[in-house]
Amino acid sequence: MRLFFSIHAIDMISERELSTDWAARALVDPDVVEPDPKHLKRLRAFKAIPERDGRVLRVVYEEIGDYRLIFTFFFDRGPRA
């Protein structure tokens, strides 16, 4: 699986102190995947990140052929593993 990041997602990496490795982990081995209610083609993957005290990372992406286009990713405000 190949990953591509939107400009917005790239901007969020430094602004939110995120790692592309965390996004990859969420897509390769998600805790939960659900459809995005606002965008019918997009999915939301959730993954607890131990390096961030178990906070849950949300990755919004779309499957396009053999790659995943990540639109945004961020830590959910409340959930923790």
Steps between C-alpha positions, in 0.01 A plus 500: 500500500634840399413809701458852369433802717289799398650845540279549804625177658862602437435838662354328806810286557704782652207705631361208701833324568394186314695219338431350160596166655201528735268559203648195327448289811137610517442388141696174517367386839205719605314453828178606324400605147173674419353691207528878511143628535574823310690353203365173361826381339715570807576281798618579850758277665567523873814383678622544857856637498705387803761772444229759564365348822253280315320787331293390202609618157229553238611470138255607228587343166372365172597174333596560137623186330806372684565819695346701780459877482507649849298819523564576865602338825479615858456380856140474611433726795358251745571134426796318645594134481 
